Amino acid sequence: MKETATNVYVVGVGGQGAVMATELTSEVALAAGYDVKKGEVHGMSQRGGIIASHARFGKNITSPVIGKGEADYILAFEAVEALRSIEWLKPGGTIIVNEQKIVPPIAHFLKIEYPDNIKEKLEDGKRKVITLNAFEKAVEVGSELLVNTLLLGVLSKLLELPEKTWKEVLTKRFGTKMLELNMKAFEAGRTMKF
C-alpha cells in the first residue's frame, strides 16, 4: 500500500458526471483497501453549474480537501475548467482534459469569450497533459452519456488501483442494461494511447 496520499481533483460542468467520477474513484480506492476521503468543495451540480470535487486516498487520510498545488491528477471534463483549475495541480502532476467545450450559462450572461489555445496554455512543461475528445469517443462507443466512464478508463491507467477492482465497482454501480456500454467505454479509455 502506498504510504503517501494520492490526490485526484475532478472538475467539470454540472450534468457531465464529474461527481459520479469522484464517487467511483473513491469506491475503487476503498475497495482496494485505502483510507479514502472525498468531497465537493464548491460549485453546483445541476446541469450547467461549475463543479469541483476532491478524492484523496492513502494509508491515513485526515481531510477530504486538496490544497492548491497538491493534486497528483486533475480530471477535467471541460477544457476551460482545466485551465481554471491548473493551480490545484502539483508540479509534475498529470492533467487529463476532455477537449469538449461547454460554455457555462454565466459566461453567456456576462459576455465572457471562450478562450483559444487552451491546450497550448496548459502545455508549458510543468506538467503532463493528456488531451482527448471524450465526447466524440463516447459517441463512437455508443452514447454521449459515457464520457465520465471513458475518462475514468484513462485515469485508471495512471492510478495505482487494480483494474479488476475498477471493474468490480463498475459492475456494482451500473445496472445490467448500462453495464455493457459502460465497460466498453471504460476499456476504450484504458486502451487509448497518449
Protein Blocks (a to p, Z undefined) as FASTA:
>chain_A
ZZbdcdddddddehilmmmmmmmmmmmmmmnopacddddfbdcfbehiacdddddddfbd
cbfbdcehiafbdcdfbfklmmmmmmmpcghiacdddfbdcddfklmmnopacdehklmm
mmnopaccddddfklmmmmnopaklmmmmmmmmmmmmpccdfklmmmmmmmmpcfklmmm
mmmmmmmmmmpcZZ
